[in-house]
Amino acid sequence: MTTVKDHNFNDIEEFIEVLIKNLPAKIKAGNEKKKANIDELKTIDALNTCKFINFNSKERISFMVFDIDTMENMTAKQYFKDIRGIYAYIMEKIELAPTYILETEKGFHFAYHLKNHIFTHQQKALNYLTLIKRGITKILNCDERASHRLNGVWRNPLLHPNFYSSYLNYELVDFKKFIAPKIVKVKKTYTNFKFNIKDKDLQKGSRNTTLFNTALKFAFSKENSSIDEIYSFINNINISRNVNLDSREISSICWSAFNYRERGDYKDNSSYEDRNINTGIMEFPKMRNLPYSEYVAETKIRQKLSALRTVNIRDKEKNKNQLLEVKQLQIIKLQEKKELEVQTTIIKLQNQGLKVSVSSISRLSGMDRKTVKKYYSSFK
């Protein structure tokens, strides 16, 4: 079994090479977490100078990175003492040596290098990776918010106390056994949570907004509901009602709702439906005390939901106008039909040498006197 050892020069050189080869040529980085999404540097410069760097990208995943900050009401650093302690814990639990471990003020980051990059357009592989990260996070009691992420800001291992194991080229199949069983039904029920979703609100154009609002209601219906319970509840709707959103979208919606609740935007314990949010047409709570990276991510989610609502409103307005146009055409056609009927009846009466009047037209055509009178006047 791999053991924690002190680095030698060759270890460091190899570690640097692994990072450079598997990170984009340029990455955003900084010496403060909230500023690490602003300046873009050459990767080698970022690794040499910045404590916080972006791992992976929106297009490609090369490392599975995890964060563990607490353990049994203590900081992870207090509990495990040092890198040797966390390494022994990981090996005991999952028996796969991380490519590297680094030490933070409160705990540790650790990561696994993937032999084959996972490209984000490969939906099946991406879903598989997401389930693996969620499974390992649960087994090792990692921080969910950081460890469930596929990309973003983490600490630079070269500028923190670290251990490099030389274990590279992991494949997703190596982690298959850690995937948690799929949960469709929600085990907990909350008596103060009621919802009724109409089928039209789960159609393309309004489904994201509908599920977000439902997740938000669910999150606030019970203070202790976990992200897994929120995800399970919303995904159950997604599956049972054939909404057809992918796992990334469901995860983003659920994390957004979970984060609102965790930040304590609402303090009382009444049901969500009783709350006076007063936060605009989309009912988004204010974003308070967020790190820059989370602020940007949350803003993108809100923009997408707002755009979907706008499109939905436009579609409804367009449909309304189209219905009015159709209705107007139907009225015109009906008027023309009645007018023609009156005209035809007049001709019949004249050909028979009979008196043409409102009464005679009404008797012969079967139309009521009021309708006949309306169109007969135009032929006098």
C-alpha positions in Angstrom: 0.0 0.0 0.0 1.2 3.5 -0.8 2.4 5.3 2.3 2.9 9.0 2.9 6.4 10.0 2.3 8.5 13.2 2.1 8.8 14.7 -1.3 12.1 14.6 -3.3 13.0 16.9 -6.2 11.7 14.4 -8.8 8.4 14.1 -7.1 7.8 17.9 -7.3 8.9 18.0 -10.9 6.5 15.2 -11.8 3.7 16.8 -9.8 4.1 20.1 -11.6 4.2 18.3 -15.0 0.9 16.5 -14.2 -0.8 19.8 -13.3 0.4 21.7 -16.3 -0.5 18.8 -18.7 -4.0 18.4 -17.3 -5.0 22.0 -16.7 -6.0 24.5 -19.5 -3.1 26.5 -20.9 -4.5 29.6 -19.1 -6.5 29.5 -15.9 -8.1 32.1 -13.6 -6.4 32.4 -10.3 -5.7 34.7 -7.3 -4.4 34.8 -3.8 -7.9 35.2 -2.4 -10.7 32.8 -3.1 -13.2 35.6 -4.0 -10.8 37.1 -6.5 -9.7 33.8 -8.1 -12.3 34.1 -10.9 -11.1 37.5 -12.2 -7.6 37.4 -13.6 -6.5 34.8 -16.1 -2.9 33.8 -16.1 -0.7 31.3 -17.8 -1.0 28.1 -15.9 2.6 27.9 -15.0 2.5 31.4 -13.6 -0.7 30.7 -11.6 0.8 27.6 -10.1 3.9 29.5 -9.0 2.2 32.6 -7.6 -1.5 32.0 -6.7 -2.9 30.2 -3.7 -6.3 29.7 -5.4 -6.7 28.3 -8.9 -9.4 27.0 -11.2 -9.4 23.3 -11.7 -11.0 21.8 -14.8 -13.2 23.9 -17.1 -16.7 24.2 -18.4 -15.7 21.9 -21.3 -13.4 19.4 -19.7 -12.9 17.5 -16.4 -9.4 16.1 -15.5 -9.4 16.0 -11.7 -12.0 15.0 -9.2 -11.4 17.4 -6.3 -12.9 17.0 -2.8 -12.9 19.2 0.3 -13.2 18.0 3.9 -13.5 20.6 6.6 -15.2 19.0 9.6 -15.4 15.6 11.3 -17.5 14.8 14.4 -18.0 18.4 15.5 -14.4 19.2 15.1 -12.4 20.7 12.2 -10.9 18.0 10.0 -7.4 19.3 10.9 -8.1 18.9 14.6 -9.5 15.4 14.1 -7.0 14.0 11.7 -4.0 16.0 12.9 -2.1 16.0 9.6 -1.9 14.7 6.1 -1.0 11.2 7.3 -4.2 11.0 9.4 -6.5 12.0 6.5 -4.6 9.7 4.1 -5.1 6.7 6.5 -8.8 7.6 6.8 -9.3 7.7 3.0 -7.5 4.4 2.4 -9.6 2.8 5.2 -12.8 4.0 3.7 -12.3 3.6 -0.1 -8.9 2.0 -0.5 -7.9 4.3 -3.4 -4.9 6.7 -2.9 -5.6 10.3 -3.9 -3.2 11.7 -6.5 -2.6 14.5 -4.0 -3.7 15.8 -0.6 -3.2 19.4 0.6 -3.6 20.9 4.0 -5.8 24.0 4.6 -6.4 26.1 7.8 -9.4 23.9 8.8 -9.0 20.7 6.9 -7.8 19.1 3.6 -8.4 19.0 -0.1 -7.6 15.9 -2.1 -8.0 14.9 -5.7 -7.9 12.0 -8.2 -6.4 12.5 -11.6 -8.4 11.0 -14.5 -6.6 9.1 -17.3 -9.3 10.2 -19.8 -10.6 13.7 -19.7 -14.4 13.8 -19.3 -15.8 16.3 -21.7 -19.0 18.0 -20.6 -20.9 17.4 -23.8 -20.6 13.6 -23.0 -23.8 13.6 -21.0 -23.7 9.9 -20.0 -20.1 10.1 -18.7 -20.8 13.4 -17.0 -23.8 12.0 -15.1 -21.7 9.0 -14.1 -18.9 11.3 -12.8 -21.5 13.4 -10.9 -22.9 10.3 -9.2 -19.3 9.1 -8.3 -18.5 12.5 -6.7 -21.7 12.4 -4.7 -21.0 8.9 -3.5 -17.5 9.6 -2.4 -18.6 12.8 -0.7 -21.1 10.9 1.3 -18.8 8.0 2.3 -16.0 10.3 3.4 -18.2 13.0 4.9 -16.8 15.7 2.6 -18.2 19.2 2.3 -21.1 18.8 -0.2 -21.1 22.3 -1.7 -17.4 22.1 -2.7 -17.1 18.4 -3.3 -20.1 18.0 -5.6 -18.7 20.7 -7.9 -17.0 19.5 -11.1 -15.1 22.7 -11.8 -14.2 26.0 -10.1 -11.9 27.4 -7.5 -9.8 25.2 -5.2 -6.5 25.7 -3.4 -3.3 25.4 -5.3 -1.5 22.2 -3.9 2.0 23.6 -4.8 1.5 26.6 -2.4 0.1 24.6 0.5 1.6 21.7 2.6 0.9 18.7 0.3 1.5 15.1 -0.4 1.8 13.7 -4.0 1.3 10.0 -4.3 2.2 9.5 -7.9 -1.0 7.6 -8.4 -2.4 8.8 -11.8 -4.6 7.7 -14.6 -7.6 6.7 -12.7 -10.7 5.7 -14.7 -14.3 6.2 -13.8 -14.8 2.4 -13.5 -12.3 2.4 -10.6 -14.9 4.3 -8.6 -18.0 2.5 -9.8 -18.7 0.8 -6.4 -19.1 4.2 -4.7 -22.1 5.3 -6.7 -25.0 5.6 -4.3 -28.3 3.7 -5.2 -30.7 5.9 -7.1 -33.4 7.3 -4.8 -36.6 8.2 -6.5 -39.1 8.3 -3.6 -38.7 10.8 -0.8 -38.6 8.9 2.5 -39.6 11.9 4.6 -43.0 13.6 4.3 -43.6 17.2 5.6 -47.1 17.9 6.7 -46.7 21.7 6.3 -45.6 21.4 2.6 -48.3 21.4 -0.1 -47.8 21.6 -3.8 -49.8 21.2 -6.9 -48.0 21.5 -10.2 -50.0 21.8 -13.4 -48.8 19.9 -16.5 -48.5 23.1 -18.5 -46.1 24.5 -15.9 -43.7 21.6 -16.5 -43.5 22.2 -20.3 -40.4 23.5 -22.0 -40.1 27.3 -21.3 -41.5 27.2 -17.8 -40.3 23.9 -16.3 -37.0 25.3 -14.8 -38.8 28.1 -13.1 -41.5 25.8 -11.8 -39.1 23.3 -10.4 -36.9 26.0 -8.9 -40.0 27.5 -7.1 -41.0 24.0 -5.9 -37.5 23.2 -4.7 -37.5 26.5 -2.8 -40.8 25.8 -1.2 -39.7 22.3 -0.2 -36.3 23.6 1.2 -38.1 26.0 3.5 -40.9 23.6 4.5 -38.4 21.9 6.9 -35.2 23.4 8.2 -33.4 20.1 8.4 -34.1 18.9 4.9 -30.7 18.0 3.3 -29.6 18.7 -0.3 -30.0 14.9 -1.0 -33.7 15.1 0.1 -34.3 18.2 -2.0 -32.6 16.6 -5.0 -34.5 13.4 -4.5 -37.9 15.2 -4.2 -37.3 17.4 -7.3 -35.8 14.5 -9.3 -38.8 12.4 -8.5 -41.0 15.0 -10.1 -38.6 15.2 -13.0 -38.9 11.5 -13.6 -42.5 10.8 -12.7 -43.9 13.8 -14.7 -41.5 13.3 -17.7 -40.0 16.7 -17.4 -36.7 15.4 -19.0 -34.2 17.8 -17.4 -30.7 16.4 -17.1 -29.0 15.8 -13.7 -26.9 19.0 -14.0 -29.9 21.2 -14.3 -31.7 19.4 -11.5 -28.6 19.7 -9.3 -28.2 23.4 -10.0 -31.9 24.1 -9.2 -31.7 22.2 -5.9 -28.4 23.7 -4.8 -29.7 27.2 -5.4 -32.8 26.5 -3.2 -30.6 24.8 -0.6 -28.2 27.7 -0.5 -31.0 30.2 0.1 -32.2 28.2 3.1 -28.7 27.7 4.5 -27.9 31.4 4.3 -30.9 32.0 6.5 -32.8 34.4 4.2 -36.0 33.5 6.0 -36.0 33.1 9.8 -39.5 32.0 10.8 -40.8 28.4 10.8 -44.1 29.0 9.0 -44.8 27.3 5.7 -43.1 28.8 2.7 -46.5 29.7 1.2 -47.2 32.0 4.1 -44.0 34.0 3.6 -44.1 37.5 2.2 -40.9 37.4 0.2 -41.1 40.7 -1.6 -38.1 40.1 -3.7 -39.3 40.9 -7.2 -41.3 39.1 -9.9 -39.0 36.0 -9.8 -39.1 35.9 -6.0 -35.3 35.6 -5.7 -34.0 36.3 -2.2 -31.1 38.8 -1.9 -27.6 37.4 -2.3 -25.8 38.2 0.9 -22.1 37.6 1.8 -21.4 35.3 -1.1 -17.9 34.6 -2.4 -17.3 36.0 -5.8 -17.3 32.6 -7.6 -20.6 31.6 -6.0 -22.1 35.1 -6.8 -21.2 34.6 -10.5 -22.6 31.1 -10.5 -25.8 32.1 -8.8 -26.3 35.1 -11.1 -26.0 32.8 -14.1 -28.7 30.5 -12.7 -31.0 33.5 -12.0 -30.4 34.9 -15.5 -31.3 31.6 -17.1 -34.5 31.3 -15.0 -35.5 34.9 -15.7 -34.8 34.4 -19.5 -37.0 31.2 -19.5 -39.8 33.1 -17.8 -39.5 35.9 -20.3 -39.7 33.5 -23.2 -42.6 31.8 -21.6 -44.5 35.1 -21.2 -43.7 36.0 -24.8 -44.9 32.6 -26.0 -48.2 33.0 -24.0 -48.7 36.6 -25.4 -48.0 35.3 -28.9 -50.5 32.4 -28.4 -53.0 34.9 -27.0 -52.7 37.1 -30.1 -52.9 34.2 -32.4 -56.1 33.0 -30.7 -57.6 36.5 -31.0 -56.8 36.5 -34.7 -58.4 33.1 -35.2 -61.4 34.1 -33.3 -61.8 37.3 -35.3 -61.5 35.3 -38.6 -64.2 32.9 -37.4 -66.5 35.9 -36.6 -66.0 37.4 -40.0 -66.6 34.0 -41.7 -69.8 33.5 -39.7 -71.0 37.0 -40.6 -70.3 36.4 -44.3 -72.1 33.1 -44.1 -75.2 34.7 -42.6 -75.1 37.6 -45.0 -74.9 35.1 -48.0 -77.9 33.2 -46.5 -80.0 36.3 -46.3 -79.0 37.3 -49.9 -79.8 33.8 -51.2 -83.2 33.7 -49.4 -84.1 37.1 -50.9 -83.4 35.8 -54.4 -85.5 32.7 -53.8 -88.5 34.8 -52.6 -88.2 37.1 -55.6 -88.0 34.1 -58.1 -91.2 32.7 -56.5 -93.0 36.1 -56.8 -93.4 36.3 -53.0 -93.1 39.4 -50.8 -89.6 40.0 -49.5 -89.7 41.0 -45.8 -87.9 40.3 -42.5 -90.7 37.8 -41.6 -90.6 36.0 -45.0 -86.9 35.7 -45.0 -86.9 34.5 -41.4 -89.5 31.8 -42.2 -87.7 30.5 -45.3 -84.1 30.6 -44.0 -84.8 29.5 -40.4 -82.8 32.5 -39.0 -84.2 34.6 -36.2 -85.7 38.0 -37.0 -83.0 40.0 -35.3 -80.2 38.4 -37.4 -82.2 38.8 -40.6 -82.9 42.4 -39.8 -79.2 43.1 -39.3 -78.2 41.8 -42.8 -81.4 42.6 -44.7 -80.9 46.3 -44.3 -77.8 46.2 -46.4 -79.8 44.8 -49.4 -82.6 47.4 -49.4 
